[in-house]
Amino acid sequence: MVSPAILVFTKTTGFRHDSIPAGVAAVERIAAELGFATEHTEDAAVHNPLDLARFAATVWLSPSGDVLDELERAALADFVTGGGGWCGVHAASTAERSWPFFRELVGARFIGHPPGCTPGEIDVVDQGHPATEHLPKRWSWTDEWYSFDERPQGWEILLEADEDTYDTADLAMGNPHPIAWHRRLEAGRCFYTALGHAAEAYEDDVFLAHLEGGLRSVLPPR
């Protein structure tokens, strides 16, 4: 029997991040360290029951816009609720705005960010999760600081940006400002982090450990 692999999905119909190739390479390295093969694609047709059965989890690495048709959406929903893992990174919260169920996977919808990558401070709310167990209680990080249409409902918050430490422009959510979270979704597990805009992030050991922990947290038991 072939061991399940990890699907890395990066299709964009909106803004496309230059960091996607670096992110894909990082996920491939992480997956290999965890003992998984990877398959990277921008072909949404892989979202069908037969193909998805080959994967333990899928990483949506900065996709944007509506990227699936209705049959593909149904297949992804069944995959996750049936026990597969879903890991969303950065621009994943900008994808699939016309699909109401996608909020169950990603937690909240992106509404904007202040210009550029800027330094800021992150409060680590939960240090007991694989994505955060290596972090100090207060983490200094430089990124695009995403704001969302709401605080995720029914999710466990992992990280919160401190809006007092960066210029929110006109996009303040008010503290606490969640930027990473996780949940169970029926038999599956979901994780989302808003971090990971710049290619340099995927060479940073602290961020890579955050990403590795997030992926590990959604993988089904082997």
C-alpha positions in Angstrom: 0.0 0.0 0.0 1.3 3.4 -1.0 1.7 5.8 2.0 -0.4 9.0 1.7 1.4 12.1 0.5 0.8 15.8 1.1 -0.8 17.9 -1.5 0.6 21.5 -2.0 -1.9 23.7 -3.8 -1.0 27.1 -5.1 -3.5 28.1 -7.8 -4.1 31.8 -8.0 -6.8 33.8 -9.8 -6.1 37.0 -7.9 -2.9 38.4 -6.5 0.1 36.1 -6.8 2.8 36.1 -4.1 6.4 35.9 -5.3 7.1 33.8 -2.2 5.2 30.8 -3.5 8.2 28.9 -4.9 10.1 29.4 -1.7 7.1 28.2 0.3 6.6 25.1 -1.8 10.3 24.2 -1.4 10.0 24.7 2.3 6.8 22.5 2.6 8.6 19.8 0.5 11.5 19.8 3.0 9.2 19.7 6.0 7.1 16.9 4.6 10.2 14.9 3.8 11.4 15.3 7.4 8.0 14.0 8.5 8.2 11.0 6.2 5.8 12.2 3.5 6.1 12.6 -0.2 4.6 15.8 -1.7 2.8 16.7 -4.8 2.6 20.3 -5.9 -0.1 21.4 -8.3 -2.1 24.4 -9.6 -4.5 22.0 -11.3 -7.7 22.3 -9.3 -9.0 19.1 -10.9 -7.0 17.1 -8.3 -9.8 17.9 -6.0 -11.8 14.8 -6.7 -12.5 11.8 -4.4 -10.1 9.4 -6.1 -7.1 11.7 -6.2 -7.7 13.2 -2.7 -7.7 9.7 -1.3 -3.9 9.6 -2.1 -3.2 12.4 0.4 -3.1 12.7 4.2 -3.4 16.5 4.1 -3.4 19.4 1.8 -1.5 22.7 2.2 -3.1 25.7 0.6 -0.1 27.9 0.2 -1.1 31.5 -0.7 -3.8 30.6 -3.3 -6.1 33.5 -4.2 -9.5 34.1 -5.7 -12.0 31.4 -6.6 -10.0 28.4 -7.6 -12.4 25.4 -7.4 -15.6 24.5 -9.2 -18.6 23.1 -7.4 -17.6 19.5 -7.7 -14.1 20.3 -6.6 -15.5 22.2 -3.6 -17.6 19.2 -2.6 -14.7 16.9 -2.9 -12.5 19.0 -0.6 -15.2 19.4 2.0 -15.7 15.6 2.1 -12.0 15.1 2.3 -11.5 17.2 5.3 -14.7 16.3 7.2 -13.9 12.7 6.5 -10.5 12.9 8.2 -8.1 14.7 5.9 -6.0 17.6 7.1 -6.2 21.2 5.7 -3.3 23.6 6.3 -3.8 27.2 5.1 -0.9 29.6 4.8 -1.0 33.4 4.4 -3.2 34.3 1.3 -5.3 31.2 1.7 -7.7 33.5 3.6 -8.2 35.5 0.3 -9.4 32.4 -1.6 -12.9 31.0 -2.4 -14.9 34.1 -1.3 -18.0 32.8 -3.1 -18.0 29.5 -1.2 -19.6 29.8 2.2 -18.3 26.5 3.5 -14.7 27.7 3.0 -15.0 29.8 6.1 -15.2 26.4 8.0 -11.8 25.6 6.6 -10.0 28.9 6.9 -11.8 30.6 9.9 -12.1 34.2 8.7 -11.9 36.3 5.5 -9.0 38.6 4.7 -10.0 42.3 4.4 -6.6 43.9 3.9 -3.2 44.8 5.4 -1.1 47.9 5.9 1.5 48.6 3.2 4.5 46.3 3.1 6.1 44.0 5.6 6.8 45.7 8.9 8.1 44.7 12.3 5.6 43.9 15.0 5.0 41.9 18.1 3.0 38.7 18.4 1.5 37.3 21.6 1.6 33.5 21.8 -1.8 32.6 23.2 -1.3 28.8 23.3 2.2 27.5 23.8 1.0 23.9 23.9 0.3 23.5 20.2 2.9 22.0 17.8 2.9 25.3 15.8 3.7 27.4 18.9 5.5 25.2 21.4 8.9 26.5 20.3 7.9 30.1 20.6 8.5 32.6 23.4 5.4 34.1 25.0 6.2 37.3 23.0 7.5 36.9 19.4 9.1 39.7 17.4 8.4 39.1 13.7 8.2 41.0 10.4 5.4 40.3 8.0 2.3 41.6 6.3 -0.2 42.1 9.1 -3.5 40.7 7.8 -6.8 42.0 9.1 -10.0 39.9 8.9 -13.7 40.4 8.7 -14.2 38.8 12.1 -12.5 36.8 14.9 -12.8 33.1 14.0 -15.8 31.5 15.6 -15.3 28.0 17.0 -11.6 28.0 16.6 -8.7 27.8 19.1 -6.6 30.9 18.7 -2.8 30.4 18.7 -1.3 33.8 17.9 -2.4 37.4 18.2 -0.8 40.4 16.7 -0.3 43.3 19.0 -1.7 46.3 17.1 0.1 48.7 19.3 3.4 47.5 17.8 2.8 48.3 14.1 0.9 50.8 12.0 -2.5 49.3 11.4 -3.4 52.1 8.8 -7.2 52.0 8.7 -7.4 48.2 9.3 -7.4 47.9 13.0 -9.4 45.0 14.4 -8.7 46.0 18.0 -6.7 43.8 20.3 -6.8 40.9 20.5 -6.1 40.5 16.8 -5.8 36.8 15.9 -3.4 35.7 13.2 -3.1 31.9 13.6 -5.7 29.3 14.8 -6.7 25.7 14.6 -9.8 23.5 15.0 -11.3 20.0 14.5 -13.8 19.9 11.7 -15.8 16.7 12.1 -13.2 13.9 11.6 -10.6 16.3 10.1 -8.2 19.0 11.4 -7.6 22.5 10.1 -4.9 25.0 10.8 -4.4 28.5 9.4 -1.6 31.1 9.8 -1.7 34.5 8.3 2.1 34.7 8.4 4.4 33.9 5.5 4.3 36.8 3.0 8.0 37.1 2.2 10.3 34.5 0.6 12.7 35.1 3.4 10.2 33.7 5.9 10.7 30.3 4.4 14.4 30.4 5.3 13.8 31.4 8.9 14.1 28.5 11.3 11.5 29.9 13.8 8.9 30.4 11.1 9.7 27.1 9.6 9.1 25.4 12.9 5.7 27.2 13.1 4.8 26.0 9.7 6.0 22.4 10.4 4.0 22.3 13.6 0.9 23.5 11.8 1.2 20.9 9.2 2.0 18.2 11.8 -1.1 19.2 13.7 -3.5 18.4 10.8 -2.0 15.1 9.8 -4.1 12.0 10.7 -2.5 9.5 13.0 -0.2 7.1 11.1 
